[in-house]
């Protein structure tokens, strides 16, 4: 089978998939090349690249398999219409959630201790500054309390932090990870209490731009924002305004509104600590995700549905069978 990773230069992922699928042809393409490569490819691995109906209409494409959890760049409805499986690897099934949570804590610590200024002071030969703040005794609101949000909460507990959780439906069980767990309808009620707001919710029509001007207005003066989810959950212009006005003391960003981000974006002139979407890019996380992706490729090769298929109930099975017939005839 031909498998295309839709982002050039991610060598580690290519190496992992080639090792897991030695009999297959694992290629790479840029996001702009996806529709062309889809015409002769059975499996697309998007890596935050758009997969539109033009690509999904390919008579050969069988599977769009995300290397991770997020599927916001995939037209799932069109995939179902054209008989293409769409699957992901949920964060909680691999070390991805743990890896992203660790990065969220890193960004929080870097903001709290003025890491950028500290590095500048080392270069300038200045000692004893900046004076940072401790995490102990602070309050953190975590927007999105799935696998990643809960992993963040577990890591923050030993710091002596008060945890406020926000999820779509609020608390559903006798959990111990949060001191307070509210539904997304009550999101704004927890913001005035939070020294840090950590964004860990998936991107959807409901969450796009959720952290916007109203949210920033309700946040505590001098609070910090950390986003390890998707860039578009946060309104960029509203964030820039909150940083420029001093309403926010800083932001830690691993995800952006366009990826890769523009290095000249004015937001980087503010009190921002940024990492290039590496939350899940750790040795264990990539290895486990690679194995799960390969397992799904092999399931589709055997004529089985992939695990964690998000469109199993709406898939056009006749279109899928026609694609299988084409693939088998080509062999």
HELIX and SHEET records of a PDB file:
HELIX    1   1 UNK A   11  UNK A   20  1                                  10    
HELIX    2   2 UNK A   31  UNK A   33  5                                   3    
HELIX    3   3 UNK A   34  UNK A   38  1                                   5    
HELIX    4   4 UNK A   53  UNK A   56  1                                   4    
HELIX    5   5 UNK A   76  UNK A   81  1                                   6    
HELIX    6   6 UNK A   91  UNK A   93  5                                   3    
HELIX    7   7 UNK A   96  UNK A  112  1                                  17    
HELIX    8   8 UNK A  115  UNK A  124  1                                  10    
HELIX    9   9 UNK A  147  UNK A  157  1                                  11    
HELIX   10  10 UNK A  184  UNK A  186  5                                   3    
HELIX   11  11 UNK A  187  UNK A  191  1                                   5    
HELIX   12  12 UNK A  213  UNK A  218  1                                   6    
HELIX   13  13 UNK A  231  UNK A  233  5                                   3    
HELIX   14  14 UNK A  236  UNK A  245  1                                  10    
HELIX   15  15 UNK A  266  UNK A  269  5                                   4    
HELIX   16  16 UNK A  283  UNK A  301  1                                  19    
HELIX   17  17 UNK A  317  UNK A  330  1                                  14    
SHEET    1   A 5 UNK A  25  UNK A  28  0                                        
SHEET    2   A 5 UNK A   2  UNK A   5  1                                        
SHEET    3   A 5 UNK A  43  UNK A  45  1                                        
SHEET    4   A 5 UNK A  63  UNK A  65  1                                        
SHEET    5   A 5 UNK A  85  UNK A  87  1                                        
SHEET    1   B 7 UNK A 180  UNK A 183  0                                        
SHEET    2   B 7 UNK A 162  UNK A 167  1                                        
SHEET    3   B 7 UNK A 139  UNK A 143  1                                        
SHEET    4   B 7 UNK A 196  UNK A 199  1                                        
SHEET    5   B 7 UNK A 223  UNK A 227  1                                        
SHEET    6   B 7 UNK A 248  UNK A 253  1                                        
SHEET    7   B 7 UNK A 272  UNK A 274  1                                        
END                                                                             
